[in-house]
Each structure stands twice: as structure tokens, then as C-alpha cells.
Amino acid sequence: MRSPRWLLLASKECRELSASRAYWLLLLMIGPLVGHSFIMAVDLYAEASGIGGGPAALSQGLTPLDGILVPTFGAYDLAVTLLFPFVAIRLIAAEKESGAMKLLLQFPSRLATSVAMKALVLLLGWLVAWIPGLVAVALWKSYGGHLYAPETLNLLFGHLLRVALSASVAVAAASVAESAASAAIATLGFTVGTWALDFIGAGRGGWAQELAAYTPTAALRVFEQGLLRLSTMIVIAALSIGGFALAIVWLHTGRSWLYRLIATSVVVITLAAAVTAGAALRPNWDLSENRRNSFPQADEAALKQIKEPLRVTVYLSAEDPRLTDLERSILSKLQRILPRVEVDYAASSRTGLFEGAEEHYGEVWYEMGGRRVMSRSTTEPIVLEQLYELAGVKQPDRPELMEESDFPGYPLPARPKGAPWIFYMIFPVATILAFWLIRK
């Protein structure tokens, strides 16, 4: 980093990014997009908080994470999916089409260094695009809104990993493809493919669901729930590094096709090994203020005494609301505590309309150490009681088990004052002015 070559490369990449009209269009659009999401979120939050004079509806369910941060930064998920890849593609495609890449290969620094600087500049450029989101957070605080630092920083970290993955896919596609248009189609194909995998995984379970847990949308959903999962971090980071590694392989025009194919195979095999090892990691932390991803502490202490693997067979279809309740309130929490939880989705259709007559539909079987117990309930105390009996573990005292959550909720009947002016007028005008000054 102390070498002047780094500074030269950084300066070059910054100039490339500042000269990109795609990047300035992204900045121009991101302000109103984030602003609209923030204004709508604040209005809905105020209505749920009883701004019309009535009491707040279910105040324990009013959390800034769900009500403000997730919808506001959801605009960035849309932008990083549909807009940001074009910015990343341009940094590569423009140099390939103009012949500048051949000159860059003659630069004293290694090609890996150049690609790393492109990744760093793309990250810095995205941090600039975060300005509207950070302004929205500041406005929420100025209205008197509450923020819990761990879950807020966790969400931002999730979005940072999300943009790193998007940039790596776009850069890899631009390095392999002959033109920017082909790279854009390949990137869009990757995005649609992950959406399809999400859909298939939700309906079929098994290996498809395990694989779908690491798609960009599903991975970001983990952070939006206030959960920091080591396996998700490692897998997304490995995929991001793998994309940039493929770019290094294919950008070197002096290498033969055979060399590129062999190097690509090495990268893919290494990436597969890293992803497999990362997916097996179990440490995770519940950073949500209301402990939505955790059982009560007394139950967690009791469940940690169970050392045997648990197998769960679920006879519920993918679109049955009971399955959603079971996954959120039981299965996801058990997977955080027990050493091994294997879930088998035995229903054969998505809706369950043609399974109502089946003998086992609606049943959930829990198996441990050769012992089995069946339940039709998705209520946390009932299922936990059956698991304690199945494992031969003494359950916590009933009053402590039934203790209500101490999370108060944070209702706030406030209107988004000043937000339309900032996001619809000031930020777009400032973006246009900055573009004019830099281009001049």
C-alpha cells in the first residue's frame, strides 16, 4: 500500500468511476428511491403507532429494524440488483473495448493488484451511494426514533456483503464476455437463476433449500432478521473473492485458452471447497434487540444439554402458513442451539390442496436417538415440552417458560418532516452539480 503504484492505480480507477455516466445515473436515482422507501416507512410506522389519536397497535411489534431500516435499505437491494452491476461492468468492458487493458497489462504492478483496486474503488463508490440511507437514519433519530446499534450495524454489514457479491459477479461476467451487453445479460441471468433457486428451495426443501439459503436475497434476509451467521459471511465472502479471481484469470489476454480453462477449474474447485467448509460452520449470534431469533435464556440453557442430533420430518406444504410459523418460531431457533438439526420436508406439493386426505399431513415428527414424537403444534412452549421429554432433559419451571417478553417496542407517531425536500430536490440537484463540476 505504501508504493506509489497503488496511488497511481487508485487515482486511475477513481477517474474511471467519476467519468462513468452509469455511476452518476445510479447516484441520481438512488436518492429518490431511498427517500420514497423511507417516507413510506415512516408514514406506516406512524399509523401503526397511533398517530391519529388511537393507541399503538401491538407496540411490542413496532421495531425500527423492521419498520424503518429494512424497508429503507431495501431500496439499496433493488439498486444493487438492477443498477450497480452496470457500473461494475463498465470499469472492465470500457478498458477491453478501447484496448486500454493491453496497456494496463504492461504496467509494473500485477494484474491482481489492478483488479483489487477496481474492487476497492467500486466499494468506495457504493459507500458514497449510501449517503441518502445514512441521511435517512439521521432523520429518523432527529424525529425521536430509536436505533439499536448492534442490529443496525449488522444490517449495514449484510448490505456490504451483498454489494461485494454483486460487484464480483458483474466483474467476472465482464471479464469473460466479449462485450458489455453480453456481460449484462450474463449478470442478469445469474440474478434470475438465484430467484429461481429460491422458489425451488421453498417448495421442495432438502438440498435445494440448503443451497438457496446462500443466494443473495436469502443471505440478506438473515441480516434483516438481526442474525449474524458465520456460515453466511464465509460463503458470501468466498463467492465474492472467487468472482474477482475469475476476473484476474480471464483479463490476462496473453494467456492461452488452455491456461485459462485450467486456472478457472482450479478457482472453481477451490471455491467449492471453501463454500462447503463455510456452510458447515455453526456459530451465529442473535443481534436483534427483541431476541427474535432465540428462545428464552432458560430454555437455551436446557437445550444446550442435548448432544444428540435431531431429525425433524415435516408434513406441511410450502405455502401452508403453519410451515412459516414452524420455521420461524421453532426450527430456525433449534438450529442455533442444537449440535445438529436435519429437516426433511415430506409434503409433495406446494399448496397442500391435494394432500389434505393424506394420513400424515399436518404432522411434525421429531426423532432423536431412535425415539420419536409427533406434534401438530407450532407453538413454542408445546414443542419445547415435547423435545425435553424426548431428550430426557428437565424442562425449566413453567412460570419462567411462560414469561412474556420484556421488549417494550418503540412506537413513534412522527411524520417525515423535511424528507421530501432532501431526497427529491436537494440530493438530485447536488448530484447533478457534482457531476458538472467533475466533468468540467
C-alpha positions in Angstrom: 0.0 0.0 0.0 3.0 2.4 0.5 4.1 2.0 -3.1 3.3 4.9 -5.4 2.0 2.4 -7.9 -1.0 1.8 -5.6 -1.7 5.5 -5.6 -1.5 5.7 -9.4 -3.9 2.7 -9.8 -6.2 4.2 -7.2 -6.2 7.5 -8.9 -6.8 5.9 -12.3 -9.7 3.8 -11.1 -11.3 6.8 -9.3 -11.1 8.8 -12.5 -12.7 5.9 -14.4 -15.5 5.8 -12.0 -16.1 9.5 -11.9 -16.2 9.5 -15.7 -18.8 6.8 -15.7 -22.3 8.2 -16.6 -23.8 4.9 -15.4 -22.4 5.7 -11.9 -23.8 9.2 -11.9 -27.2 7.9 -13.1 -27.1 5.5 -10.2 -26.4 8.3 -7.7 -29.2 10.4 -9.3 -31.7 7.6 -9.0 -30.7 6.3 -5.6 -31.7 9.5 -3.7 -35.4 9.5 -4.7 -35.6 5.7 -4.5 -34.3 5.6 -0.9 -36.3 8.7 0.0 -39.5 7.2 -1.2 -38.9 4.0 0.8 -38.0 6.0 3.9 -41.0 8.3 3.7 -43.4 5.4 3.2 -41.9 3.5 6.1 -42.1 6.5 8.5 -45.8 7.1 7.5 -46.7 3.4 8.0 -44.8 3.3 11.3 -46.6 6.4 12.5 -50.0 5.0 11.6 -49.2 1.8 13.5 -48.1 3.9 16.4 -51.5 5.6 16.7 -50.7 9.0 15.1 -54.5 9.5 14.5 -55.1 9.7 18.3 -55.6 6.0 19.0 -53.4 3.6 20.9 -50.4 2.0 19.3 -51.3 -1.4 17.7 -49.1 -4.2 19.2 -46.4 -1.9 20.4 -44.1 -4.9 21.0 -44.1 -5.5 17.3 -43.0 -1.9 16.5 -39.3 -2.2 16.0 -37.1 0.3 14.0 -35.3 -2.6 12.3 -38.5 -4.0 10.7 -40.4 -0.7 10.4 -37.7 1.7 9.2 -34.3 0.2 8.5 -35.2 -2.9 6.4 -37.6 -1.1 4.0 -35.4 2.0 3.7 -32.3 0.0 2.8 -34.4 -2.4 0.8 -34.1 0.2 -1.9 -30.4 -0.5 -2.0 -31.1 -4.2 -2.6 -33.1 -3.2 -5.6 -30.3 -0.8 -6.8 -27.5 -3.3 -6.3 -29.5 -5.9 -8.3 -30.6 -3.9 -11.3 -28.4 -0.8 -11.4 -25.0 -1.3 -9.8 -23.8 -4.2 -12.0 -23.8 -1.9 -15.0 -21.3 0.4 -13.1 -19.0 -2.5 -12.4 -19.3 -3.9 -15.9 -18.3 -0.6 -17.4 -15.0 -0.5 -15.5 -13.9 -3.7 -17.2 -15.7 -3.5 -20.6 -14.6 0.0 -21.4 -10.9 -0.9 -21.0 -11.3 -4.1 -23.0 -13.2 -2.4 -25.9 -10.8 0.6 -26.1 -7.6 -1.5 -25.8 -6.6 0.1 -22.6 -6.5 -3.3 -20.9 -3.5 -4.3 -23.0 -1.7 -1.2 -21.9 -2.6 -1.9 -18.3 -1.0 -5.4 -18.5 2.3 -3.6 -19.3 2.0 -1.6 -16.1 4.7 -2.7 -13.5 2.0 -3.7 -11.0 0.4 -7.2 -11.2 -3.0 -7.7 -12.7 -4.3 -8.9 -9.4 -3.4 -5.6 -7.9 -5.3 -3.7 -10.6 -8.4 -5.9 -10.0 -8.1 -5.4 -6.3 -8.1 -1.6 -6.8 -11.1 -1.8 -9.0 -12.9 -3.8 -6.3 -11.9 -1.2 -3.7 -13.0 1.8 -5.8 -16.3 0.1 -6.5 -16.8 -0.4 -2.8 -15.9 3.3 -2.1 -18.3 4.4 -4.8 -21.0 2.4 -3.2 -20.3 3.9 0.2 -20.9 7.3 -1.5 -24.3 6.0 -2.7 -25.0 5.2 0.9 -25.3 8.9 1.7 -29.1 9.0 1.3 -29.5 6.0 3.5 -27.3 7.5 6.2 -29.3 10.7 5.9 -32.5 8.7 6.4 -31.1 7.2 9.6 -30.1 10.7 10.9 -33.6 12.0 10.1 -35.2 9.1 12.0 -33.0 10.0 15.0 -34.0 13.6 14.7 -37.7 12.7 14.8 -37.0 11.0 18.1 -36.7 7.5 16.7 -34.9 4.7 18.5 -32.0 2.7 17.0 -30.2 -0.3 18.4 -26.6 -0.2 17.3 -25.8 -4.0 17.0 -28.8 -4.8 14.7 -28.3 -1.6 12.7 -24.6 -2.2 12.1 -25.4 -5.9 11.3 -27.8 -4.8 8.6 -25.3 -2.5 7.1 -22.7 -5.2 7.1 -25.2 -7.5 5.3 -25.7 -4.9 2.6 -22.0 -4.5 2.3 -21.5 -8.2 1.6 -24.4 -8.1 -0.8 -22.8 -5.4 -2.9 -19.4 -7.2 -2.8 -21.1 -10.3 -4.3 -22.9 -8.3 -7.0 -19.7 -6.5 -8.0 -17.7 -9.7 -8.2 -20.4 -11.4 -10.4 -20.5 -8.3 -12.7 -16.7 -8.0 -13.0 -16.3 -11.7 -13.7 -19.0 -11.6 -16.4 -17.4 -8.6 -18.0 -14.0 -10.3 -17.9 -15.3 -13.4 -19.7 -17.8 -11.8 -22.1 -16.6 -10.1 -25.3 -18.9 -7.0 -24.8 -20.7 -5.1 -22.1 -24.1 -6.2 -23.4 -23.1 -9.9 -23.1 -21.8 -9.3 -19.6 -25.1 -7.6 -18.6 -27.1 -10.5 -19.9 -24.9 -13.0 -18.0 -25.3 -11.0 -14.8 -29.0 -10.7 -15.2 -29.1 -14.5 -15.9 -27.3 -15.1 -12.6 -29.8 -12.9 -10.7 -32.8 -14.7 -12.3 -31.2 -18.0 -11.6 -30.9 -17.2 -7.9 -34.5 -16.2 -7.8 -35.5 -19.5 -9.4 -33.4 -21.4 -6.9 -35.1 -19.5 -4.0 -38.5 -20.5 -5.5 -37.5 -24.2 -5.9 -35.9 -24.4 -2.5 -39.0 -23.0 -0.8 -41.2 -25.6 -2.5 -39.0 -28.8 -2.4 -36.8 -28.4 0.7 -33.8 -30.7 1.0 -30.6 -29.9 -0.8 -32.3 -27.2 -2.9 -33.3 -25.3 0.2 -29.9 -25.6 1.8 -28.3 -24.2 -1.4 -30.9 -21.5 -1.7 -30.0 -20.3 1.8 -26.9 -18.7 0.3 -28.5 -16.8 -2.6 -28.1 -13.0 -2.3 -31.7 -12.5 -1.4 -31.8 -15.3 1.2 -28.4 -14.2 2.7 -29.5 -10.6 3.1 -32.7 -11.8 4.7 -30.6 -13.3 7.5 -29.1 -9.9 8.4 -32.6 -8.3 8.1 -33.7 -10.6 10.9 -30.9 -9.3 13.2 -28.9 -12.5 12.9 -25.2 -12.7 12.3 -24.3 -16.1 10.9 -20.7 -17.1 10.4 -21.5 -19.6 7.6 -23.4 -16.9 5.6 -20.5 -14.5 6.0 -17.9 -17.0 4.9 -19.9 -18.3 1.9 -20.7 -14.8 0.6 -17.1 -13.6 1.1 -15.8 -16.7 -0.7 -18.1 -16.3 -3.6 -17.1 -12.6 -3.9 -13.4 -13.4 -3.8 -14.0 -16.2 -6.3 -15.6 -13.8 -8.8 -12.7 -11.4 -8.7 -10.3 -14.3 -9.0 -12.0 -15.4 -12.2 -11.7 -11.9 -13.5 -7.9 -12.0 -12.9 -7.7 -15.3 -14.9 -9.7 -14.0 -17.9 -8.4 -10.5 -18.2 -4.9 -11.6 -18.9 -5.1 -11.7 -22.7 -1.6 -13.0 -23.0 -2.6 -16.4 -21.6 -3.8 -19.3 -23.8 -7.3 -20.7 -23.6 -6.0 -23.9 -22.1 -4.3 -22.0 -19.3 -7.5 -20.0 -18.6 -9.6 -23.2 -18.5 -7.2 -24.9 -16.2 -7.0 -21.8 -13.9 -10.7 -21.5 -14.0 -11.1 -25.1 -12.9 -8.7 -24.5 -10.0 -10.6 -21.4 -8.9 -14.0 -23.2 -9.1 -12.7 -26.3 -7.2 -11.1 -24.1 -4.5 -14.3 -22.0 -4.3 -16.4 -25.1 -3.9 -14.2 -26.4 -1.1 -14.3 -23.0 0.7 -18.1 -22.8 0.3 -18.6 -26.4 1.5 -16.4 -25.8 4.6 -18.0 -22.4 5.3 -21.6 -23.8 5.1 -20.7 -26.3 7.8 -19.8 -23.6 10.3 -22.5 -23.3 13.0 -21.6 -20.2 15.1 -24.1 -17.4 14.9 -25.2 -14.5 17.1 -28.7 -13.0 17.6 -28.1 -9.2 17.5 -31.7 -8.2 17.4 -32.9 -6.2 20.4 -36.0 -8.2 20.9 -34.2 -11.6 20.7 -36.5 -12.7 17.9 -34.1 -15.5 16.8 -33.7 -17.0 20.3 -35.6 -19.0 22.8 -35.8 -17.6 26.4 -32.5 -17.9 28.1 -33.7 -20.6 30.5 -34.8 -22.8 27.5 -31.5 -22.2 25.7 -29.6 -23.4 28.8 -31.8 -26.5 28.9 -31.5 -27.2 25.2 -27.7 -27.0 25.3 -27.7 -30.2 27.4 -28.9 -32.1 24.4 -25.9 -33.6 22.5 -27.7 -36.0 20.1 -28.7 -35.0 16.6 -32.3 -34.1 16.0 -34.2 -35.1 12.8 -37.5 -33.3 12.0 -39.9 -34.6 9.4 -42.5 -32.0 8.4 -45.7 -32.9 6.5 -46.6 -29.4 5.6 -46.7 -27.8 2.1 -44.5 -24.8 1.3 -47.4 -22.4 1.2 -49.1 -23.6 4.4 -48.8 -20.7 6.9 -48.2 -23.3 9.7 -44.9 -24.1 8.0 -43.8 -20.5 8.1 -44.7 -20.3 11.8 -42.8 -23.6 12.5 -39.7 -22.4 10.7 -39.6 -19.0 12.4 -40.6 -19.9 15.9 -39.1 -23.4 16.2 -36.8 -24.8 13.6 -34.5 -21.7 13.0 -34.0 -21.3 16.7 -33.3 -25.0 17.3 -30.6 -24.9 14.5 -28.9 -22.2 16.5 -28.7 -24.2 19.7 -28.6 -28.0 19.0 -25.4 -29.5 17.5 -27.2 -30.9 14.5 -30.7 -30.5 13.2 -31.8 -32.2 10.0 -35.1 -31.2 8.5 -37.0 -33.3 6.0 -39.9 -31.7 4.1 -42.0 -34.7 3.3 -45.0 -32.9 1.7 -45.2 -33.4 -2.1 -46.9 -30.2 -3.3 -46.6 -26.5 -2.7 -50.2 -25.7 -1.6 -51.3 -28.9 0.2 -54.6 -28.8 -1.7 -54.2 -32.4 -2.8 -52.7 -33.7 0.4 -55.5 -33.0 2.8 -56.6 -36.6 2.6 -53.2 -38.0 3.3 -52.8 -39.7 6.6 -49.8 -37.7 7.9 -50.5 -34.2 6.5 -50.1 -31.6 9.2 -47.9 -33.8 11.4 -44.4 -32.9 12.5 -42.2 -35.7 13.7 -39.2 -35.2 16.0 -36.7 -38.1 16.2 -33.7 -38.3 18.5 -31.6 -41.4 19.5 -34.2 -43.8 18.0 -37.1 -42.2 19.9 -39.9 -40.4 18.0 -42.6 -38.0 19.0 -45.3 -36.4 16.9 -46.8 -32.9 17.2 -49.3 -30.8 15.2 -48.5 -27.7 17.1 -46.2 -24.8 16.0 -46.5 -23.2 19.5 -43.1 -22.8 21.1 -43.9 -23.9 24.7 -45.7 -27.1 23.5 -43.0 -28.1 21.1 -40.2 -27.5 23.6 -42.0 -29.5 26.2 -42.2 -32.5 23.8 -38.5 -32.1 23.0 -37.5 -32.1 26.6 -39.4 -35.3 27.1 -37.9 -36.8 24.0 -34.4 -36.0 25.1 -34.9 -36.8 28.8 -33.9 -33.3 29.8 -35.6 -31.5 32.7 -37.5 -28.5 31.4 -37.4 -25.1 33.0 -40.0 -24.1 35.5 -43.4 -23.3 33.9 -43.6 -19.7 35.1 -40.2 -18.9 33.7 -41.1 -20.7 30.4 -44.3 -18.7 30.0 -42.7 -15.3 30.9 -43.7 -12.6 28.4 -41.0 -10.7 26.5 -39.6 -7.6 28.2 -39.2 -5.9 24.9 -41.3 -2.8 25.0 -41.4 -1.8 21.4 -40.8 1.7 20.2 -44.0 3.4 18.8 -43.4 6.8 17.3 -46.2 8.9 15.8 -44.0 11.1 13.7 -44.2 12.4 10.2 -41.2 12.6 7.8 -40.7 16.3 8.0 -38.2 17.7 5.5 -37.6 14.3 3.9 -39.2 15.0 0.6 -37.2 18.2 0.1 -33.9 16.4 0.9 -34.4 13.3 -1.2 -36.5 14.7 -4.1 -34.8 18.0 -4.5 -31.5 18.6 -2.6 -29.8 15.3 -3.3 -30.6 15.1 -7.0 -29.5 18.8 -7.5 -26.3 18.1 -5.5 -25.6 15.1 -7.7 -26.1 17.0 -10.9 -23.9 19.8 -9.6 -21.1 17.4 -8.6 -21.2 15.7 -12.0 -21.0 19.1 -13.8 -18.0 20.2 -11.6 -16.1 17.0 -12.0 -16.7 16.7 -15.8 -15.7 20.3 -16.2 
